């Protein structure tokens, strides 16, 4: 399993290096630092266009500058790579956790449920907060699950803890409340 | 544009920070992160503006 993870890390690193080269090639041609009509320019375009074109289409639709499509590709590959490796890690750790929990009987299984629920709620809170920094709020379709999962805790806290200094502290307070709740529940179970 | 520049800065700073960590440990990571961020910011000004 560890070997496969190391291979995955190298694959992500390789994809990142390729995206960087593609972005550089696209940028050189699109900004006319290399003539797009000469042989080197045509070769660079032929190599970079298949990867840049889909990003460019989306970027133009979103009102962005198509010249920067290559750099968005680099950012997308980096973010996607980190996400894939993080998910991989999480799945492996969860699988080990599940097998360890079930060897300890029902108490272990309940503790695992508590910890898993806590982790899911924390991820939902982080997604909610980071998305709000980027201008996405509760009426964005892909954000609905994060709001549904955390509203029961964040909204009552917000009513007693209004925004101070231009910052909304309720997600931070919700996180602290979740930490305390998790510890109390684990103590009740006997961990 | 601002978001793209910030994200590129963050990626370069993280990569240089990881390199600094491998070479010089925790202080290398911190200095590498700062140096990478500053270098990326300087290059991004010329590339994106």
gemmi code that builds the backbone of each chain (N, CA, C; Angstrom):
import gemmi

chains = {
    "A": [
        ("UNK", (0.842, -1.211, 0.000), (0.000, 0.000, 0.000), (0.873, 1.254, 0.000)),
        ("UNK", (1.972, 1.193, 0.816), (2.875, 2.334, 0.894), (3.571, 2.560, -0.444)),
        ("UNK", (3.942, 1.442, -1.104), (4.592, 1.533, -2.413), (3.688, 2.219, -3.424)),
        ("UNK", (2.401, 1.839, -3.414), (1.437, 2.435, -4.353), (1.280, 3.933, -4.072)),
        ("UNK", (1.319, 4.285, -2.770), (1.181, 5.704, -2.412), (2.368, 6.510, -2.928)),
        ("UNK", (3.579, 5.899, -2.806), (4.779, 6.602, -3.300), (4.700, 6.775, -4.812)),
        ("UNK", (4.210, 5.727, -5.495), (4.043, 5.823, -6.955), (3.049, 6.939, -7.280)),
        ("UNK", (1.946, 6.999, -6.523), (0.928, 8.036, -6.756), (1.537, 9.426, -6.571)),
        ("UNK", (2.396, 9.563, -5.574), (3.054, 10.866, -5.343), (3.912, 11.263, -6.533)),
        ("UNK", (4.644, 10.262, -7.079), (5.477, 10.571, -8.252), (4.616, 10.901, -9.477)),
        ("UNK", (3.479, 10.204, -9.601), (2.570, 10.481, -10.733), (2.062, 11.929, -10.642)),
        ("UNK", (1.671, 12.334, -9.416), (1.175, 13.703, -9.218), (2.282, 14.712, -9.531)),
        ("UNK", (3.494, 14.401, -9.049), (4.626, 15.306, -9.303), (4.905, 15.412, -10.806)),
        ("UNK", (4.832, 14.252, -11.496), (5.050, 14.231, -12.950), (3.993, 15.055, -13.670)),
        ("UNK", (2.724, 14.868, -13.267), (1.618, 15.624, -13.892), (1.819, 17.117, -13.675)),
        ("UNK", (2.294, 17.467, -12.464), (2.528, 18.877, -12.165), (3.635, 19.435, -13.063)),
        ("UNK", (4.723, 18.662, -13.222), (5.839, 19.120, -14.070), (5.370, 19.297, -15.510)),
        ("UNK", (4.564, 18.334, -16.005), (4.051, 18.422, -17.383), (3.170, 19.663, -17.532)),
        ("UNK", (2.286, 19.891, -16.547), (1.394, 21.061, -16.642), (2.193, 22.357, -16.640)),
        ("UNK", (3.293, 22.348, -15.871), (4.153, 23.541, -15.812), (4.791, 23.807, -17.184)),
        ("UNK", (5.288, 22.733, -17.815), (5.910, 22.877, -19.138), (4.882, 23.318, -20.175)),
        ("UNK", (3.678, 22.723, -20.086), (2.608, 23.082, -21.033), (2.231, 24.556, -20.862)),
        ("UNK", (2.122, 24.986, -19.596), (1.762, 26.386, -19.326), (2.838, 27.320, -19.867)),
        ("UNK", (4.087, 26.948, -19.657), (5.197, 27.786, -20.131), (5.178, 27.878, -21.657)),
        ("UNK", (4.965, 26.717, -22.318), (4.935, 26.687, -23.784), (3.782, 27.552, -24.302)),
        ("UNK", (2.600, 27.359, -23.690), (1.423, 28.130, -24.116), (1.632, 29.616, -23.904)),
        ("UNK", (2.206, 29.976, -22.772), (2.429, 31.390, -22.445), (3.427, 32.035, -23.423)),
        ("UNK", (4.506, 31.295, -23.755), (5.515, 31.835, -24.680), (4.896, 32.145, -26.039)),
        ("UNK", (4.023, 31.253, -26.515), (3.431, 31.442, -27.841), (2.326, 32.501, -27.804)),
        ("UNK", (1.468, 32.404, -26.764), (0.310, 33.311, -26.712), (0.712, 34.755, -26.457)),
        ("UNK", (1.812, 34.973, -25.769), (2.254, 36.352, -25.524), (3.268, 36.808, -26.598)),
        ("UNK", (3.398, 35.987, -27.665), (4.263, 36.322, -28.820), (5.743, 36.446, -28.452)),
        ("UNK", (6.145, 35.827, -27.335), (7.585, 35.806, -27.045), (8.271, 34.855, -28.016)),
        ("UNK", (7.509, 33.884, -28.509), (7.957, 33.034, -29.620), (6.895, 33.166, -30.702)),
        ("UNK", (7.327, 33.409, -31.936), (6.347, 33.609, -33.009), (5.491, 32.354, -33.191)),
        ("UNK", (4.155, 32.511, -33.196), (3.302, 31.330, -33.357), (3.345, 30.761, -34.779)),
        ("UNK", (3.959, 31.505, -35.703), (3.971, 31.052, -37.107), (5.263, 30.326, -37.486)),
        ("UNK", (6.302, 30.450, -36.658), (7.558, 29.743, -36.941), (7.447, 28.278, -36.542)),
        ("UNK", (8.465, 27.503, -36.902), (8.439, 26.057, -36.581), (8.409, 25.806, -35.064)),
        ("UNK", (9.259, 26.513, -34.261), (9.204, 26.235, -32.809), (7.845, 26.592, -32.210)),
        ("UNK", (7.279, 27.712, -32.649), (5.983, 28.146, -32.145), (4.888, 27.157, -32.473)),
        ("UNK", (4.905, 26.646, -33.737), (3.886, 25.671, -34.153), (4.017, 24.382, -33.348)),
        ("UNK", (5.276, 23.970, -33.116), (5.500, 22.730, -32.344), (5.012, 22.908, -30.907)),
        ("UNK", (5.302, 24.088, -30.325), (4.870, 24.341, -28.940), (3.347, 24.367, -28.847)),
        ("UNK", (2.719, 24.992, -29.841), (1.245, 25.056, -29.832), (0.648, 23.675, -29.974)),
        ("UNK", (1.236, 22.876, -30.891), (0.704, 21.522, -31.099), (0.816, 20.707, -29.818)),
        ("UNK", (1.902, 20.945, -29.066), (2.096, 20.162, -27.837), (1.202, 20.659, -26.698)),
        ("UNK", (1.004, 21.980, -26.632), (0.299, 22.531, -25.463), (-1.209, 22.677, -25.667)),
        ("UNK", (-1.641, 22.872, -26.919), (-3.065, 23.161, -27.161), (-4.047, 22.094, -26.658)),
        ("UNK", (-3.756, 20.792, -26.881), (-4.752, 19.804, -26.429), (-5.047, 19.873, -24.938)),
        ("UNK", (-4.062, 20.276, -24.147), (-4.286, 20.352, -22.699), (-4.836, 21.711, -22.277)),
        ("UNK", (-4.409, 22.756, -22.996), (-4.811, 24.112, -22.591), (-6.218, 24.462, -23.089)),
        ("UNK", (-6.580, 23.947, -24.270), (-7.847, 24.352, -24.903), (-9.076, 24.180, -23.987)),
        ("UNK", (-9.256, 23.006, -23.333), (-10.451, 22.869, -22.467), (-10.464, 23.883, -21.316)),
        ("UNK", (-9.282, 24.165, -20.756), (-9.206, 25.137, -19.649), (-9.543, 26.523, -20.185)),
        ("UNK", (-9.020, 26.811, -21.381), (-9.243, 28.115, -22.007), (-10.740, 28.364, -22.233)),
        ("UNK", (-11.438, 27.325, -22.729), (-12.879, 27.460, -22.993), (-13.631, 27.832, -21.720)),
        ("UNK", (-13.328, 27.089, -20.633), (-14.000, 27.361, -19.360), (-13.657, 28.747, -18.839)),
        ("UNK", (-12.385, 29.119, -19.009), (-11.921, 30.412, -18.497), (-12.615, 31.567, -19.219)),
        ("UNK", (-12.741, 31.439, -20.543), (-13.399, 32.497, -21.324), (-14.867, 32.610, -20.924)),
        ("UNK", (-15.516, 31.424, -20.736), (-16.920, 31.424, -20.305), (-17.087, 32.119, -18.957)),
        ("UNK", (-16.068, 31.973, -18.098), (-16.154, 32.580, -16.760), (-15.700, 34.045, -16.773)),
        ("UNK", (-15.323, 34.538, -17.953), (-14.941, 35.948, -18.066), (-13.476, 36.204, -17.785)),
        ("UNK", (-12.650, 35.155, -17.838), (-11.216, 35.323, -17.567), (-10.410, 35.598, -18.824)),
        ("UNK", (-9.111, 35.807, -18.634), (-8.222, 36.094, -19.755), (-7.645, 34.772, -20.282)),
        ("UNK", (-7.896, 34.424, -21.568), (-7.438, 33.129, -22.093), (-5.921, 32.964, -22.079)),
        ("UNK", (-5.184, 34.086, -22.033), (-3.712, 33.998, -21.997), (-3.244, 33.247, -20.739)),
        ("UNK", (-4.055, 33.336, -19.674), (-3.637, 32.725, -18.408), (-4.119, 31.279, -18.242)),
        ("UNK", (-4.675, 30.703, -19.321), (-5.247, 29.350, -19.207), (-4.202, 28.350, -18.703)),
        ("UNK", (-2.980, 28.461, -19.194), (-1.927, 27.530, -18.793), (-1.654, 27.575, -17.297)),
        ("UNK", (-1.643, 28.771, -16.726), (-1.350, 28.907, -15.284), (-2.503, 28.380, -14.454)),
        ("UNK", (-3.740, 28.516, -14.981), (-4.883, 27.898, -14.290), (-4.774, 26.384, -14.335)),
        ("UNK", (-4.229, 25.879, -15.457), (-4.015, 24.427, -15.563), (-3.042, 23.964, -14.465)),
        ("UNK", (-1.958, 24.731, -14.279), (-0.955, 24.384, -13.243), (-1.621, 24.375, -11.865)),
        ("UNK", (-2.391, 25.427, -11.582), (-3.061, 25.524, -10.275), (-4.048, 24.366, -10.098)),
        ("UNK", (-4.797, 24.052, -11.164), (-5.769, 22.960, -11.101), (-5.099, 21.618, -10.853)),
        ("UNK", (-3.986, 21.370, -11.563), (-3.277, 20.093, -11.389), (-2.711, 20.002, -9.971)),
        ("UNK", (-2.140, 21.111, -9.463), (-1.580, 21.098, -8.097), (-2.691, 20.824, -7.076)),
        ("UNK", (-3.807, 21.544, -7.213), (-4.909, 21.366, -6.247), (-5.494, 19.952, -6.364)),
        ("UNK", (-5.681, 19.478, -7.607), (-6.218, 18.130, -7.819), (-5.285, 17.069, -7.246)),
        ("UNK", (-3.976, 17.248, -7.462), (-2.991, 16.290, -6.957), (-3.014, 16.214, -5.446)),
        ("UNK", (-3.045, 17.378, -4.800), (-3.087, 17.406, -3.331), (-4.365, 16.732, -2.837)),
        ("UNK", (-5.463, 17.003, -3.547), (-6.758, 16.415, -3.156), (-6.728, 14.886, -3.271)),
        ("UNK", (-6.181, 14.396, -4.398), (-6.128, 12.940, -4.622), (-5.277, 12.272, -3.537)),
        ("UNK", (-4.086, 12.859, -3.257), (-3.194, 12.251, -2.256), (-3.816, 12.305, -0.860)),
        ("UNK", (-4.487, 13.418, -0.556), (-5.133, 13.537, 0.754), (-6.243, 12.505, 0.902)),
        ("UNK", (-7.056, 12.352, -0.174), (-8.146, 11.367, -0.147), (-7.592, 9.960, 0.033)),
        ("UNK", (-6.511, 9.673, -0.698), (-5.855, 8.368, -0.630), (-5.462, 8.078, 0.824)),
        ("UNK", (-4.759, 9.050, 1.434), (-4.315, 8.929, 2.826), (-5.493, 8.666, 3.745)),
        ("UNK", (-6.561, 9.437, 3.525), (-7.738, 9.346, 4.388), (-8.386, 7.969, 4.279)),
        ("UNK", (-8.505, 7.475, 3.032), (-9.132, 6.166, 2.829), (-8.313, 5.077, 3.521)),
        ("UNK", (-6.975, 5.130, 3.365), (-6.119, 4.104, 3.976), (-6.217, 4.176, 5.505)),
        ("UNK", (-6.139, 5.392, 6.056), (-6.204, 5.543, 7.524), (-7.568, 5.079, 8.057)),
        ("UNK", (-8.631, 5.417, 7.288), (-9.971, 5.005, 7.713), (-10.097, 3.483, 7.694)),
        ("UNK", (-9.536, 2.853, 6.645), (-9.619, 1.387, 6.558), (-8.904, 0.753, 7.756)),
        ("UNK", (-7.715, 1.264, 8.100), (-6.991, 0.738, 9.269), (-7.805, 0.983, 10.548)),
        ("UNK", (-8.368, 2.186, 10.642), (-9.165, 2.555, 11.823), (-10.363, 1.641, 11.991)),
        ("UNK", (-11.057, 1.345, 10.875), (-12.243, 0.486, 10.926), (-11.854, -0.909, 11.399)),
        ("UNK", (-10.761, -1.445, 10.821), (-10.382, -2.811, 11.217), (-9.963, -2.842, 12.689)),
        ("UNK", (-9.252, -1.772, 13.144), (-8.830, -1.726, 14.552), (-10.039, -1.589, 15.469)),
        ("UNK", (-11.028, -0.767, 15.040), (-12.203, -0.523, 15.882), (-13.014, -1.793, 16.070)),
        ("UNK", (-13.164, -2.564, 14.991), (-14.012, -3.752, 15.104), (-13.357, -4.884, 15.889)),
        ("UNK", (-12.028, -4.798, 16.058), (-11.382, -5.818, 16.909), (-11.630, -5.508, 18.392)),
        ("UNK", (-12.060, -4.259, 18.699), (-12.293, -3.877, 20.103), (-13.773, -4.000, 20.508)),
        ("UNK", (-14.588, -4.564, 19.640), (-15.998, -4.775, 19.981), (-16.853, -3.551, 19.748)),
        ("UNK", (-18.088, -3.540, 20.302), (-19.047, -2.466, 20.026), (-18.566, -1.082, 20.474)),
        ("UNK", (-17.806, -1.029, 21.593), (-17.323, 0.282, 22.063), (-16.410, 0.924, 21.014)),
        ("UNK", (-15.563, 0.093, 20.430), (-14.654, 0.581, 19.381), (-15.425, 1.098, 18.188)),
        ("UNK", (-16.490, 0.351, 17.809), (-17.296, 0.756, 16.651), (-17.989, 2.088, 16.912)),
        ("UNK", (-18.504, 2.268, 18.161), (-19.181, 3.539, 18.490), (-18.172, 4.693, 18.480)),
        ("UNK", (-16.972, 4.441, 19.033), (-15.934, 5.482, 19.036), (-15.554, 5.867, 17.608)),
        ("UNK", (-15.478, 4.855, 16.757), (-15.153, 5.120, 15.349), (-16.234, 5.981, 14.705)),
        ("UNK", (-17.505, 5.661, 15.010), (-18.615, 6.447, 14.464), (-18.512, 7.909, 14.913)),
        ("UNK", (-18.196, 8.104, 16.201), (-18.081, 9.472, 16.745), (-16.970, 10.232, 16.030)),
        ("UNK", (-15.806, 9.578, 15.901), (-14.662, 10.255, 15.275), (-14.946, 10.550, 13.804)),
        ("UNK", (-15.588, 9.587, 13.107), (-15.889, 9.797, 11.685), (-16.880, 10.952, 11.504)),
        ("UNK", (-17.923, 10.975, 12.350), (-18.906, 12.071, 12.262), (-18.213, 13.412, 12.517)),
        ("UNK", (-17.313, 13.440, 13.508), (-16.568, 14.667, 13.823), (-15.741, 15.117, 12.611)),
        ("UNK", (-15.051, 14.155, 11.981), (-14.211, 14.516, 10.827), (-15.054, 15.062, 9.669)),
        ("UNK", (-16.204, 14.432, 9.426), (-17.075, 14.881, 8.326), (-17.567, 16.309, 8.605)),
        ("UNK", (-17.960, 16.573, 9.863), (-18.458, 17.910, 10.214), (-17.355, 18.957, 10.103)),
        ("UNK", (-16.117, 18.583, 10.488), (-15.003, 19.537, 10.392), (-14.715, 19.865, 8.924)),
        ("UNK", (-14.723, 18.831, 8.072), (-14.494, 19.073, 6.636), (-15.588, 19.991, 6.089)),
        ("UNK", (-16.845, 19.736, 6.473), (-17.960, 20.577, 6.007), (-17.778, 22.024, 6.477)),
        ("UNK", (-17.312, 22.192, 7.717), (-17.075, 23.549, 8.244), (-15.974, 24.260, 7.450)),
        ("UNK", (-14.875, 23.529, 7.184), (-13.750, 24.128, 6.443), (-14.195, 24.512, 5.037)),
        ("UNK", (-14.947, 23.606, 4.379), (-15.434, 23.895, 3.017), (-16.307, 25.144, 3.043)),
        ("UNK", (-17.190, 25.228, 4.036), (-18.106, 26.366, 4.164), (-17.325, 27.675, 4.321)),
        ("UNK", (-16.305, 27.653, 5.191), (-15.548, 28.876, 5.469), (-14.712, 29.294, 4.252)),
        ("UNK", (-13.955, 28.317, 3.684), (-13.082, 28.653, 2.545), (-13.928, 29.121, 1.359)),
        ("UNK", (-15.072, 28.445, 1.111), (-15.937, 28.842, -0.005), (-16.461, 30.263, 0.199)),
        ("UNK", (-16.769, 30.621, 1.457), (-17.282, 31.976, 1.700), (-16.199, 33.022, 1.419)),
        ("UNK", (-14.926, 32.681, 1.650), (-13.832, 33.619, 1.318), (-13.762, 33.844, -0.195)),
        ("UNK", (-14.123, 32.793, -0.974), (-14.026, 32.885, -2.437), (-15.330, 33.394, -3.064)),
        ("UNK", (-16.298, 33.761, -2.226), (-17.531, 34.367, -2.740), (-18.633, 33.372, -3.048)),
        ("UNK", (-18.523, 32.129, -2.523), (-19.588, 31.140, -2.720), (-20.345, 30.981, -1.405)),
        ("UNK", (-21.675, 31.007, -1.482), (-22.459, 30.918, -0.253), (-23.493, 29.815, -0.358)),
        ("UNK", (-24.516, 29.844, 0.556), (-25.402, 28.690, 0.718), (-26.240, 28.357, -0.511)),
        ("UNK", (-26.434, 29.297, -1.410), (-27.287, 29.000, -2.556), (-26.505, 28.417, -3.739)),
        ("UNK", (-25.195, 28.192, -3.560), (-24.416, 27.467, -4.568), (-24.732, 25.979, -4.395)),
        ("UNK", (-25.072, 25.313, -5.521), (-25.595, 23.948, -5.414), (-24.611, 22.996, -4.719)),
        ("UNK", (-23.312, 23.044, -5.127), (-22.348, 22.075, -4.569), (-21.994, 22.378, -3.114)),
        ("UNK", (-22.432, 23.544, -2.612), (-22.139, 23.868, -1.215), (-23.270, 23.476, -0.270)),
        ("UNK", (-24.433, 23.103, -0.837), (-25.593, 22.799, -0.003), (-25.294, 21.753, 1.079)),
        ("UNK", (-24.619, 20.623, 0.716), (-24.356, 19.618, 1.762), (-23.563, 20.181, 2.941)),
        ("UNK", (-22.573, 21.053, 2.653), (-21.769, 21.620, 3.738), (-22.646, 22.456, 4.667)),
        ("UNK", (-23.594, 23.215, 4.103), (-24.476, 24.048, 4.931), (-25.485, 23.187, 5.692)),
        ("UNK", (-26.037, 22.165, 4.995), (-27.017, 21.294, 5.656), (-26.374, 20.591, 6.854)),
        ("UNK", (-25.111, 20.161, 6.680), (-24.431, 19.427, 7.750), (-24.060, 20.315, 8.945)),
        ("UNK", (-23.839, 21.607, 8.705), (-23.300, 22.456, 9.777), (-24.264, 23.518, 10.294)),
        ("UNK", (-25.369, 23.761, 9.569), (-26.302, 24.824, 9.982), (-26.836, 24.628, 11.406)),
        ("UNK", (-27.131, 23.363, 11.769), (-27.712, 23.081, 13.090), (-26.814, 23.580, 14.224)),
        ("UNK", (-25.504, 23.728, 13.939), (-24.574, 24.149, 14.975), (-24.155, 25.615, 14.798)),
        ("UNK", (-23.886, 25.991, 13.543), (-23.353, 27.337, 13.287), (-24.417, 28.421, 13.505)),
        ("UNK", (-25.637, 28.163, 13.028), (-26.665, 29.210, 13.088), (-27.044, 29.614, 14.524)),
        ("UNK", (-27.293, 28.640, 15.429), (-27.577, 29.061, 16.827), (-26.406, 29.823, 17.443)),
        ("UNK", (-25.181, 29.424, 17.117), (-24.008, 30.125, 17.675), (-23.957, 31.553, 17.118)),
        ("UNK", (-24.253, 31.684, 15.823), (-24.199, 33.024, 15.215), (-25.210, 33.970, 15.866)),
        ("UNK", (-26.366, 33.416, 16.292), (-27.387, 34.277, 16.910), (-26.900, 34.865, 18.246)),
        ("UNK", (-26.036, 34.103, 18.956), (-25.527, 34.648, 20.231), (-24.138, 35.260, 20.072)),
        ("UNK", (-23.488, 34.984, 18.954), (-22.129, 35.513, 18.714), (-22.113, 36.222, 17.365)),
        ("UNK", (-22.592, 37.482, 17.332), (-22.658, 38.188, 16.045), (-21.256, 38.489, 15.506)),
        ("UNK", (-21.136, 38.803, 14.193), (-19.814, 39.117, 13.623), (-19.151, 40.272, 14.370)),
        ("UNK", (-17.857, 40.099, 14.679), (-17.107, 41.152, 15.390), (-15.880, 41.518, 14.559)),
        ("UNK", (-15.627, 42.817, 14.434), (-14.457, 43.268, 13.679), (-14.523, 42.836, 12.222)),
        ("UNK", (-15.731, 42.729, 11.680), (-15.877, 42.339, 10.275), (-15.674, 40.853, 10.043)),
        ("UNK", (-15.459, 40.090, 11.107), (-15.229, 38.646, 10.943), (-16.343, 37.852, 11.623)),
        ("UNK", (-16.736, 36.748, 10.963), (-17.743, 35.864, 11.529), (-17.028, 34.772, 12.334)),
        ("UNK", (-17.180, 34.820, 13.646), (-16.458, 33.877, 14.516), (-17.236, 32.597, 14.770)),
        ("UNK", (-18.492, 32.528, 14.263), (-19.327, 31.370, 14.618), (-18.749, 30.035, 14.124)),
        ("UNK", (-18.118, 29.943, 12.918), (-17.542, 28.644, 12.530), (-16.420, 28.201, 13.474)),
        ("UNK", (-15.625, 29.186, 13.959), (-14.536, 28.848, 14.886), (-15.114, 28.335, 16.214)),
        ("UNK", (-16.158, 29.031, 16.687), (-16.815, 28.591, 17.930), (-17.450, 27.216, 17.724)),
        ("UNK", (-18.017, 26.984, 16.519), (-18.632, 25.678, 16.223), (-17.571, 24.585, 16.243)),
        ("UNK", (-16.395, 24.902, 15.726), (-15.307, 23.924, 15.716), (-14.897, 23.570, 17.156)),
        ("UNK", (-14.770, 24.603, 18.000), (-14.417, 24.355, 19.405), (-15.491, 23.503, 20.088)),
        ("UNK", (-16.757, 23.827, 19.796), (-17.864, 23.068, 20.389), (-17.803, 21.608, 19.936)),
        ("UNK", (-17.458, 21.396, 18.655), (-17.375, 20.019, 18.146), (-16.248, 19.244, 18.826)),
        ("UNK", (-15.097, 19.930, 19.052), (-13.963, 19.271, 19.721), (-14.390, 18.814, 21.111)),
        ("UNK", (-15.050, 19.737, 21.847), (-15.487, 19.415, 23.214), (-16.502, 18.269, 23.180)),
        ("UNK", (-17.479, 18.368, 22.248), (-18.516, 17.337, 22.138), (-17.902, 15.969, 21.844)),
        ("UNK", (-16.925, 15.955, 20.946), (-16.282, 14.678, 20.589), (-15.597, 14.076, 21.817)),
        ("UNK", (-14.845, 14.925, 22.551), (-14.116, 14.413, 23.722), (-15.090, 13.875, 24.775)),
        ("UNK", (-16.188, 14.624, 24.993), (-17.170, 14.185, 25.996), (-17.776, 12.837, 25.589)),
        ("UNK", (-18.168, 12.739, 24.298), (-18.793, 11.491, 23.822), (-17.814, 10.323, 23.919)),
        ("UNK", (-16.533, 10.580, 23.582), (-15.530, 9.504, 23.681), (-15.324, 9.077, 25.121)),
        ("UNK", (-15.375, 10.061, 26.041), (-15.224, 9.728, 27.466), (-16.405, 8.881, 27.943)),
        ("UNK", (-17.610, 9.254, 27.459), (-18.819, 8.504, 27.848), (-18.692, 7.037, 27.374)),
        ("UNK", (-18.146, 6.874, 26.159), (-17.995, 5.522, 25.600), (-16.875, 4.770, 26.339)),
        ("UNK", (-15.937, 5.534, 26.924), (-14.861, 4.886, 27.684), (-13.512, 4.930, 26.996)),
        ("UNK", (-13.287, 5.937, 26.151), (-11.983, 6.084, 25.479), (-11.227, 7.306, 25.994)),
    ],
    "B": [
        ("UNK", (-7.551, 37.354, -11.741), (-6.105, 37.622, -11.872), (-5.438, 37.617, -10.499)),
        ("UNK", (-6.081, 38.330, -9.546), (-5.514, 38.402, -8.199), (-5.491, 37.009, -7.558)),
        ("UNK", (-6.611, 36.278, -7.786), (-6.712, 34.928, -7.226), (-5.651, 34.019, -7.843)),
        ("UNK", (-5.494, 34.111, -9.169), (-4.507, 33.276, -9.859), (-3.106, 33.560, -9.334)),
        ("UNK", (-2.795, 34.857, -9.187), (-1.456, 35.236, -8.685), (-1.242, 34.691, -7.271)),
        ("UNK", (-2.272, 34.807, -6.439), (-2.156, 34.316, -5.052), (-1.915, 32.814, -5.035)),
        ("UNK", (-2.670, 32.081, -5.874), (-2.547, 30.618, -5.882), (-1.170, 30.193, -6.399)),
        ("UNK", (-0.700, 30.860, -7.465), (0.633, 30.529, -7.997), (1.694, 30.830, -6.941)),
        ("UNK", (1.561, 31.956, -6.254), (2.500, 32.304, -5.173), (2.525, 31.221, -4.107)),
        ("UNK", (1.339, 30.780, -3.731), (1.214, 29.768, -2.669), (1.887, 28.459, -3.091)),
        ("UNK", (1.668, 28.065, -4.361), (2.252, 26.805, -4.852), (3.778, 26.899, -4.859)),
        ("UNK", (4.303, 28.009, -5.416), (5.771, 28.157, -5.483), (6.352, 28.217, -4.077)),
        ("UNK", (5.710, 28.983, -3.190), (6.207, 29.104, -1.814), (6.215, 27.736, -1.128)),
        ("UNK", (5.167, 26.943, -1.343), (5.099, 25.605, -0.730), (6.210, 24.707, -1.263)),
        ("UNK", (6.441, 24.752, -2.600), (7.476, 23.901, -3.190), (8.856, 24.283, -2.659)),
        ("UNK", (9.139, 25.589, -2.632), (10.460, 26.032, -2.138), (10.577, 25.732, -0.639)),
        ("UNK", (9.475, 25.872, 0.076), (9.464, 25.540, 1.511), (9.776, 24.062, 1.733)),
        ("UNK", (9.174, 23.182, 0.901), (9.436, 21.737, 1.029), (10.899, 21.437, 0.722)),
        ("UNK", (11.436, 22.123, -0.279), (12.862, 21.940, -0.630), (13.748, 22.385, 0.533)),
        ("UNK", (13.415, 23.554, 1.106), (14.165, 24.071, 2.256), (14.100, 23.114, 3.437)),
        ("UNK", (12.942, 22.485, 3.618), (12.767, 21.515, 4.709), (13.692, 20.322, 4.528)),
        ("UNK", (13.769, 19.826, 3.275), (14.633, 18.672, 2.983), (16.105, 19.033, 3.215)),
        ("UNK", (16.481, 20.260, 2.822), (17.902, 20.637, 2.879), (18.328, 21.114, 4.265)),
        ("UNK", (17.500, 21.950, 4.908), (17.947, 22.620, 6.146), (17.017, 22.430, 7.348)),
        ("UNK", (15.966, 21.622, 7.206), (15.080, 21.396, 8.347), (14.007, 22.467, 8.481)),
        ("UNK", (13.492, 22.602, 9.711), (12.311, 23.457, 9.940), (12.563, 24.922, 9.581)),
        ("UNK", (13.762, 25.444, 9.952), (14.056, 26.845, 9.625), (14.170, 27.031, 8.113)),
        ("UNK", (14.757, 26.024, 7.449), (14.866, 26.066, 5.983), (13.501, 26.105, 5.339)),
        ("UNK", (12.555, 25.352, 5.934), (11.191, 25.343, 5.386), (10.577, 26.741, 5.495)),
        ("UNK", (10.755, 27.351, 6.684), (10.153, 28.668, 6.899), (10.770, 29.719, 5.958)),
        ("UNK", (12.120, 29.709, 5.926), (12.806, 30.685, 5.071), (12.498, 30.417, 3.599)),
        ("UNK", (12.466, 29.126, 3.219), (12.162, 28.750, 1.839), (10.770, 29.192, 1.447)),
        ("UNK", (9.814, 29.023, 2.363), (8.426, 29.418, 2.084), (8.362, 30.925, 1.821)),
        ("UNK", (9.040, 31.694, 2.687), (9.014, 33.153, 2.534), (9.736, 33.562, 1.249)),
        ("UNK", (10.951, 32.974, 1.036), (11.743, 33.339, -0.153), (10.994, 32.939, -1.425)),
        ("UNK", (10.395, 31.745, -1.419), (9.642, 31.284, -2.585), (8.465, 32.190, -2.874)),
        ("UNK", (7.764, 32.591, -1.824), (6.617, 33.488, -1.989), (7.030, 34.829, -2.572)),
        ("UNK", (8.133, 35.367, -2.049), (8.607, 36.671, -2.540), (9.065, 36.573, -4.001)),
        ("UNK", (9.816, 35.490, -4.314), (10.307, 35.316, -5.693), (9.131, 35.145, -6.654)),
        ("UNK", (8.142, 34.342, -6.228), (6.980, 34.108, -7.095), (6.193, 35.403, -7.299)),
        ("UNK", (6.098, 36.195, -6.244), (5.372, 37.469, -6.344), (6.076, 38.391, -7.349)),
        ("UNK", (7.430, 38.410, -7.301), (8.223, 39.255, -8.202), (8.055, 38.785, -9.650)),
        ("UNK", (8.126, 37.452, -9.860), (7.983, 36.911, -11.214), (6.544, 37.103, -11.714)),
        ("UNK", (5.558, 36.866, -10.821), (4.152, 36.978, -11.229), (3.827, 38.396, -11.695)),
        ("UNK", (4.457, 39.389, -11.084), (4.207, 40.778, -11.503), (4.606, 40.984, -12.954)),
        ("UNK", (5.707, 40.321, -13.354), (6.179, 40.473, -14.733), (5.394, 39.591, -15.716)),
        ("UNK", (4.950, 38.429, -15.229), (4.251, 37.505, -16.129), (2.793, 37.909, -16.334)),
        ("UNK", (2.102, 38.278, -15.258), (0.653, 38.485, -15.353), (0.237, 39.931, -15.609)),
        ("UNK", (1.082, 40.906, -15.264), (0.648, 42.307, -15.422), (0.998, 42.862, -16.811)),
    ],
}
model = gemmi.Model(1)
for chain_id, residues in chains.items():
    chain = gemmi.Chain(chain_id)
    for i, (resn, *xyz) in enumerate(residues, 1):
        res = gemmi.Residue()
        res.name, res.seqid = resn, gemmi.SeqId(i, " ")
        for name, pos in zip(("N", "CA", "C"), xyz):
            atom = gemmi.Atom()
            atom.name, atom.element = name, gemmi.Element(name[0])
            atom.pos, atom.b_iso = gemmi.Position(*pos), 0.0
            res.add_atom(atom)
        chain.add_residue(res)
    model.add_chain(chain)
structure = gemmi.Structure()
structure.add_model(model)
structure.setup_entities()
